[in-house]
Amino acid sequence: MNKILTTCFSLAVLLAAQGVHACDYPAGVAAPDGATASKEEMIAGQKAVKNYMAKMEEYLACIEAEEAAAVLQAGELDDDTKRRRNEIFNGKYNGAVEEMNRVAEEFNIQVRAFKDRSK
């Protein structure tokens, strides 16, 4: 019984510690409407997108470091556990990259709309 309680307590401490160092997914950013936005609004939108991309790069670096630390802490893992961990990590990482691409493409669409309007 003591062994079970000790294991549960250790697991709780580990999970709490991971929560403190968890990587924060940045809040999304909306591109200004290129059909109606002023030049200043487009420039502000560009700055917001660049800031968002920088925060997403920090997030990606954080989850990479977090995963590397978790793998080191876990020690020797069986192949199935390694595969599942890898799938979860790749899902998080690839999802963030896809979101970055979506935001960049949306901003580029709005820039084209702004330029078309200015002709």
C-alpha angles and dihedrals in degrees: 000000000000090000091055092049092047091050092048091048092049091049092049092051091048093050092047091050091051090051091057092054097038117138114248116227106225120245114256125256128220122221116231116253104264091202092064109013123112122235089257091052090050091050090048089049091051090052091049091051092048090049091049091050091051091051091048090052088053089049092051091049089048095052090046091053092043092052093046090051092047092051091049091048093047092056119194112013130186118248095255092053091047090051093049093047089049092050092050093047093046090049092053093044097044092045090055092048091049090051091051090051091048092052092047093048092048091051091048090052090053092047090053090049090050092049092046090052091051094056 
